[in-house]
Amino acid sequence: MLVTKEVTSLGKAFLVLEVLASADGPLTLLEMAHELGLPKPTVHRILQELVELGYVSRVEKGVYQITPKLRRLASGSLEDRLTELAAPLLRELHELTGETVNLGILRGTHVRYLSVLESTHPLRRIVEPSSTDPFYSTSLGRAITSQLTDEAWNALIARTRLVARTTETIIDLKQLRKIHQQTQADGYSVEQDQNDVGVTCIGAPLFDGEQIVAAISLSVPTARADTKALQRFIKAVVRTARKISQQLQSQI
């Protein structure tokens, strides 16, 4: 998700709608404020306006969901298109590596998993589709945001609550900025033990035309990610991401 230096009121409203549209059900005001990294009063004011316009309904006090009126306008078709188009190539990557394969998009300051193909190994990371993780500590999030300019990335990180998920999680802004720039240069991201202890992830972005719209990643127990194996995994992930991007391009 591209974010300008200063998000306007209209921009914030679209961020709120995007989070609600991608949720499996109603969300609380607190959940939305946390995911977006926006103050609760700001999110509440936006929700009140959206309720008046008929795009959001209040299920109960402090709990909201989108209405059919918005669903007709929501871009859920992109998520469906991504999931369907990527499925065969993700299965190939899964069969080739035997490791967990993920497809995710950016929603607010978090990565939302659209598809997860779990490893058949007993030692693996288990993630449920529709679950979320912070963008800054995941290879998926770093890959998806790699196209952001420094200015746009700074605006996104300013809205993000940086919390150490493990003892290895990097939350220092200077180091995170270097990681962002390195991901831009490499075209992929590698994260080790920063989101989950004992798990290494390799992520690469998916392009729809010239814009990054999602990312895929491979989650591997760090014990199975020695130098030789890691290079093999990186090549496989990047190759698969390019194939999916080419498919997206051909569908335009």
Secondary structure by P-SEA (a helix, b strand, c coil): ccccccccaaaaaaaaaaaaaaccccccaaaaaaaacccaaaaaaaaaaaaaacccccccccbbbbcaaaaaaccaaaaaaaaaaaaaaaaaaaaacccbbbbbbbcccbbbbcccccccccbbbbbcccccccccccaaaaaaaccccaaaaaaaaaacccccccccccccaaaaaaaaaaaaaaccccccccccccbbbbbbbbbcccccccbbbbbbccccccaaaaaaaaaaaaaaaaaaaaaaaaac
